[in-house]
Amino acid sequence: MGRRRKKGRDISGWLIVDKPAGVTSAAVVNKARWAFDARKAGHAGTLDPDATGVLAIAFGEATKTVPYVTDALKAYRFTVRLGQATNTDDAEGEVIATSDIRPTDDEIRDALEPFKGDIMQVPPKFSAVKIDGQRAYKLAREGDDPMIEARPLWVESLDFIDRPDADHVVLEMVCGKGGYVRAIARDLGEALGCYGHVNQLRRIWSGPFDAEDGISAELLDELAKSPELDDYLMPLETGLADLPELRTTPEGAARMRNGNPGMVLTGDVEYGDEAWASLDGRAVAIGVYRAGELHPKRVIVTPDS
């Protein structure tokens, strides 16, 4: 028997949802897939259930561009509750330590400096990191104390934004792939000698996508299954904003769509650079540039290609 074809519309593109608090990223993706009646959907970067902001959802062929959004820089604005540590490093967890110490604004600013640049970060015990094939959060929920190794993280910036009161400080961080804001709050609290955890968290942008451009969960529900919803769909090429674009010819596009190297016009790339080829502004393939050709790694095929 042949493979059963998935039901749904064969659409490709990106949808940016301004995720509300209190719902999982997976639930939002499932809702969006249902609302668009899309055959295939994925997302570029999970947000914790209580976090808000940019959730970038890819449909169809846009899922092939997900790694380039996942690898891009992301910005978070978050509030740290000083004086308390929790077992989850956020407000949902159990308070496991307290302190009456409250650092000054200047002490906080000074403590932020070691968290910038190339750092090593230990992810929270309640995280999706795998340990011997099991998720750390599963082991933690079962009462184990998972030992998680530190991982490298690039922190582009970490800035003091506001101090609403003695117990809270608002920070903004731009970081690379794999960063845990909860770990920043935990480690900052330890560095200040007062403990800390994340009280509120919002992803304000992720790669080329901004929370201000996102559709709300309420509007997604309201416009579900309607033609008007398609107006919120961004081209799949949006997810390739951080890669150089190289134009190709119809002959080059045909070769690349068959998995072969295709001729591209020279651009601001060097031998061995990763880039994407376009024909009339539409993505054809993502691959490696070598001597006037793009050697495809991912071929983009949409219904109107």
TITINU-93334 format. One line per field, with one value per residue (C-alpha): chain; x, y, z; residue in one letter. Coordinates in Angstrom, 3 decimals, always signed. Layout:
N
torvex A,...
c1 X,...
c2 Y,...
c3 Z,...
zalum A,...
# end
This chain:
305
torvex A,A,A,A,A,A,A,A,A,A,A,A,A,A,A,A,A,A,A,A,A,A,A,A,A,A,A,A,A,A,A,A,A,A,A,A,A,A,A,A,A,A,A,A,A,A,A,A,A,A,A,A,A,A,A,A,A,A,A,A,A,A,A,A,A,A,A,A,A,A,A,A,A,A,A,A,A,A,A,A,A,A,A,A,A,A,A,A,A,A,A,A,A,A,A,A,A,A,A,A,A,A,A,A,A,A,A,A,A,A,A,A,A,A,A,A,A,A,A,A,A,A,A,A,A,A,A,A,A,A,A,A,A,A,A,A,A,A,A,A,A,A,A,A,A,A,A,A,A,A,A,A,A,A,A,A,A,A,A,A,A,A,A,A,A,A,A,A,A,A,A,A,A,A,A,A,A,A,A,A,A,A,A,A,A,A,A,A,A,A,A,A,A,A,A,A,A,A,A,A,A,A,A,A,A,A,A,A,A,A,A,A,A,A,A,A,A,A,A,A,A,A,A,A,A,A,A,A,A,A,A,A,A,A,A,A,A,A,A,A,A,A,A,A,A,A,A,A,A,A,A,A,A,A,A,A,A,A,A,A,A,A,A,A,A,A,A,A,A,A,A,A,A,A,A,A,A,A,A,A,A,A,A,A,A,A,A,A,A,A,A,A,A,A,A,A,A,A,A,A,A,A,A,A,A
c1 +0.000,+1.163,+1.799,-1.401,-1.418,-1.919,-5.140,-5.164,-4.107,-0.698,+0.353,+3.827,+4.829,+5.353,+2.800,+3.912,+1.704,+1.971,+1.673,-0.388,+0.573,-0.902,-0.728,+1.986,+3.767,+2.599,-1.034,-0.617,+0.980,-1.864,-4.413,-2.719,-2.506,-6.225,-7.100,-5.286,-6.273,-2.572,-1.069,+2.251,+3.392,+6.301,+7.808,+11.158,+11.781,+9.569,+8.349,+7.535,+3.773,+3.755,+5.941,+4.493,+5.649,+7.033,+6.132,+7.194,+5.160,+6.222,+3.834,+4.696,+8.011,+8.769,+9.588,+12.825,+13.867,+13.183,+16.858,+17.866,+15.351,+16.210,+19.899,+19.256,+19.569,+16.521,+15.518,+13.753,+12.391,+11.927,+11.376,+13.511,+11.992,+14.822,+15.046,+13.585,+14.895,+12.449,+13.004,+11.913,+13.683,+10.339,+7.207,+5.490,+7.933,+8.233,+10.245,+13.355,+15.422,+14.883,+17.004,+16.410,+19.305,+18.289,+21.092,+21.247,+20.670,+24.406,+25.213,+22.802,+24.319,+27.803,+26.664,+25.282,+28.705,+29.971,+26.813,+27.672,+29.615,+30.611,+29.440,+28.788,+25.265,+23.733,+20.120,+17.361,+16.622,+13.046,+13.985,+13.797,+17.519,+18.092,+20.066,+20.731,+17.805,+15.321,+14.130,+15.522,+12.066,+10.746,+13.555,+13.051,+9.308,+10.058,+12.170,+15.602,+18.295,+19.537,+23.116,+23.171,+26.438,+27.109,+26.654,+28.129,+25.863,+26.445,+24.854,+24.897,+23.587,+22.029,+20.665,+19.096,+15.720,+13.729,+13.481,+9.742,+10.458,+13.096,+11.972,+11.938,+14.249,+13.366,+16.095,+16.423,+18.657,+19.695,+21.222,+21.925,+20.471,+19.879,+19.729,+17.579,+16.325,+15.399,+19.042,+20.135,+17.747,+18.881,+22.591,+22.214,+20.468,+23.307,+25.923,+24.143,+23.817,+20.055,+18.606,+16.273,+13.818,+11.911,+8.612,+7.579,+9.058,+8.366,+10.193,+10.071,+11.763,+13.306,+15.512,+13.462,+10.204,+8.823,+6.108,+4.429,+3.773,+2.209,-1.419,-3.127,-4.545,-7.992,-7.812,-6.471,-9.597,-11.857,-10.458,-9.980,-10.808,-11.512,-9.736,-8.849,-6.484,-4.181,-3.360,-1.269,+0.856,+4.386,+6.447,+8.693,+11.620,+11.198,+12.826,+15.973,+16.664,+20.009,+21.306,+22.648,+20.376,+21.758,+19.653,+19.483,+18.126,+15.201,+17.759,+19.657,+16.418,+15.423,+18.767,+18.618,+15.053,+16.354,+19.029,+21.905,+24.222,+22.764,+24.294,+23.763,+24.725,+27.636,+26.855,+28.398,+29.390,+32.597,+33.395,+31.817,+29.314,+25.736,+23.165,+19.798,+18.945,+15.952,+14.099,+11.847,+12.155,+10.984,+13.224,+14.458,+17.006,+19.275,+22.807,+26.519,+28.071,+30.947,+32.458,+29.360,+26.985,+24.776,+24.995,+21.558,+21.062,+17.367,+15.165,+12.116,+9.116,+5.805,+2.600,+3.323,+7.029
c2 +0.000,+3.560,+6.150,+7.839,+11.544,+13.895,+15.848,+19.627,+22.543,+22.476,+25.953,+27.299,+30.339,+31.743,+32.802,+34.843,+34.379,+36.645,+33.717,+34.328,+33.071,+29.848,+27.725,+25.489,+26.238,+22.882,+23.808,+27.094,+25.308,+22.782,+25.599,+27.437,+24.288,+23.694,+27.342,+27.253,+23.632,+23.181,+19.835,+20.434,+22.771,+23.277,+26.049,+27.731,+27.733,+26.672,+29.151,+28.081,+27.895,+31.104,+33.033,+35.348,+36.812,+35.595,+32.047,+31.592,+28.871,+27.430,+25.767,+23.401,+24.076,+26.852,+24.096,+23.643,+27.136,+26.550,+25.873,+29.310,+31.038,+28.775,+29.634,+33.391,+35.846,+36.314,+39.056,+38.595,+41.059,+39.477,+40.268,+38.656,+38.162,+38.774,+37.064,+33.708,+30.604,+28.021,+24.443,+25.355,+28.756,+30.434,+31.476,+28.124,+26.244,+25.611,+28.163,+26.350,+29.232,+32.838,+35.829,+39.282,+40.734,+43.212,+44.485,+48.064,+48.985,+49.514,+46.138,+44.502,+46.344,+45.250,+41.642,+41.519,+41.980,+38.368,+37.110,+38.859,+37.439,+33.773,+32.140,+28.642,+28.028,+25.101,+24.638,+24.398,+20.965,+21.419,+21.677,+19.572,+18.746,+15.028,+12.986,+9.379,+9.562,+11.061,+14.637,+16.427,+17.686,+14.116,+13.003,+16.066,+15.420,+11.860,+13.177,+12.665,+15.338,+15.347,+16.525,+18.755,+19.825,+23.467,+24.499,+27.370,+30.367,+33.646,+36.611,+39.625,+41.979,+41.916,+45.247,+46.695,+48.174,+48.988,+48.439,+48.520,+47.824,+46.304,+42.760,+42.996,+43.986,+44.102,+42.990,+42.620,+40.011,+39.266,+35.823,+32.979,+29.504,+27.408,+30.127,+29.699,+32.943,+31.034,+30.016,+33.659,+34.676,+31.780,+32.458,+36.229,+35.712,+33.480,+35.999,+38.735,+36.510,+36.987,+34.196,+34.863,+33.401,+34.543,+36.171,+37.250,+36.479,+37.818,+37.049,+40.390,+39.267,+36.188,+36.513,+38.412,+38.169,+40.744,+40.306,+43.513,+41.789,+38.734,+37.749,+37.315,+33.959,+35.566,+36.828,+33.478,+31.868,+34.538,+34.208,+30.435,+28.730,+32.097,+33.564,+36.649,+34.572,+34.024,+37.748,+37.042,+34.421,+35.649,+34.274,+31.341,+33.446,+35.624,+32.855,+33.133,+36.780,+35.959,+34.009,+35.630,+35.380,+34.379,+34.691,+31.816,+31.104,+28.848,+26.242,+26.549,+26.308,+23.132,+21.529,+22.439,+21.196,+17.838,+17.912,+18.912,+21.961,+24.901,+28.092,+31.248,+34.845,+35.966,+37.872,+38.814,+35.248,+33.282,+29.711,+27.351,+29.878,+28.808,+30.722,+30.377,+30.567,+32.476,+32.683,+35.721,+36.310,+32.830,+30.386,+27.437,+25.796,+26.288,+25.061,+25.744,+28.125,+26.737,+28.388,+29.921,+27.157,+26.429,+22.840,+22.236,+20.773,+21.601,+21.940,+24.227,+23.059,+24.911,+24.396,+27.499,+26.758
c3 +0.000,-0.756,+1.877,+3.044,+2.137,+5.055,+5.044,+4.944,+2.791,+1.171,+2.326,+3.035,+5.068,+8.541,+11.130,+14.130,+17.162,+20.193,+22.576,+25.716,+29.164,+30.489,+27.355,+25.912,+22.653,+21.287,+21.958,+20.065,+17.104,+17.026,+17.174,+14.289,+12.185,+12.744,+12.043,+8.686,+7.973,+7.217,+6.291,+8.038,+10.811,+13.188,+15.278,+15.876,+19.613,+22.508,+25.090,+28.649,+29.305,+31.379,+28.914,+26.275,+22.992,+19.678,+18.726,+15.105,+13.392,+10.040,+7.596,+4.762,+3.027,+5.512,+8.030,+6.063,+7.135,+10.860,+11.769,+10.485,+12.750,+15.694,+15.301,+15.094,+17.985,+20.211,+22.639,+25.965,+28.502,+31.912,+35.567,+38.246,+41.684,+44.122,+47.510,+46.487,+44.718,+43.362,+42.237,+38.676,+38.574,+37.815,+39.684,+39.093,+41.297,+44.993,+46.983,+48.228,+49.646,+50.740,+51.663,+53.148,+51.167,+48.461,+46.217,+45.007,+41.371,+40.878,+42.419,+39.983,+37.013,+38.047,+38.529,+34.980,+33.362,+33.785,+32.057,+28.775,+25.836,+25.676,+28.889,+30.204,+31.441,+33.315,+32.102,+34.731,+36.150,+34.950,+31.272,+28.124,+28.194,+27.705,+30.249,+29.271,+26.863,+29.346,+29.701,+32.747,+33.777,+33.844,+36.137,+38.358,+38.638,+39.721,+42.571,+41.005,+41.095,+37.487,+36.978,+33.907,+32.325,+31.548,+27.922,+25.933,+25.291,+23.475,+25.277,+22.974,+25.656,+29.116,+30.280,+33.413,+32.351,+35.497,+39.249,+40.086,+43.760,+46.032,+45.232,+41.438,+38.593,+34.882,+32.479,+28.729,+27.113,+23.534,+23.195,+20.822,+20.509,+23.608,+26.251,+29.348,+30.880,+34.018,+34.436,+34.084,+36.873,+39.079,+38.568,+38.933,+42.272,+43.423,+42.267,+44.229,+47.284,+47.455,+45.262,+42.349,+39.875,+36.785,+37.629,+34.105,+30.700,+27.210,+23.951,+22.138,+18.932,+17.395,+14.324,+11.718,+13.689,+16.141,+18.762,+17.557,+14.219,+15.834,+15.734,+19.091,+20.152,+20.307,+16.724,+15.564,+17.002,+15.531,+11.986,+12.013,+8.681,+7.018,+3.949,+6.017,+8.157,+5.169,+5.263,+8.383,+6.635,+5.858,+2.937,+3.805,+2.561,+5.677,+7.686,+5.557,+6.392,+8.019,+4.990,+1.812,-1.237,-4.643,-7.774,-10.204,-13.697,-14.653,-15.738,-12.467,-10.491,-12.338,-11.557,-7.870,-7.521,-8.744,-6.073,-8.370,-8.192,-10.103,-11.445,-9.389,-9.981,-7.867,-4.712,-1.383,-0.515,-0.359,-1.345,+1.189,+2.568,+3.181,+1.108,-0.555,-4.235,-5.553,-8.838,-9.236,-5.487,-4.517,-2.663,-4.705,-2.433,+0.557,+0.209,-0.020,-2.552,-4.601,-7.673,-9.218,-8.160,-5.184,-3.983,-2.421,+1.053,+1.277,-1.805,-1.570,-3.610,-3.278,-5.318,-7.409,-7.944
zalum M,G,R,R,R,K,K,G,R,D,I,S,G,W,L,I,V,D,K,P,A,G,V,T,S,A,A,V,V,N,K,A,R,W,A,F,D,A,R,K,A,G,H,A,G,T,L,D,P,D,A,T,G,V,L,A,I,A,F,G,E,A,T,K,T,V,P,Y,V,T,D,A,L,K,A,Y,R,F,T,V,R,L,G,Q,A,T,N,T,D,D,A,E,G,E,V,I,A,T,S,D,I,R,P,T,D,D,E,I,R,D,A,L,E,P,F,K,G,D,I,M,Q,V,P,P,K,F,S,A,V,K,I,D,G,Q,R,A,Y,K,L,A,R,E,G,D,D,P,M,I,E,A,R,P,L,W,V,E,S,L,D,F,I,D,R,P,D,A,D,H,V,V,L,E,M,V,C,G,K,G,G,Y,V,R,A,I,A,R,D,L,G,E,A,L,G,C,Y,G,H,V,N,Q,L,R,R,I,W,S,G,P,F,D,A,E,D,G,I,S,A,E,L,L,D,E,L,A,K,S,P,E,L,D,D,Y,L,M,P,L,E,T,G,L,A,D,L,P,E,L,R,T,T,P,E,G,A,A,R,M,R,N,G,N,P,G,M,V,L,T,G,D,V,E,Y,G,D,E,A,W,A,S,L,D,G,R,A,V,A,I,G,V,Y,R,A,G,E,L,H,P,K,R,V,I,V,T,P,D,S
# end
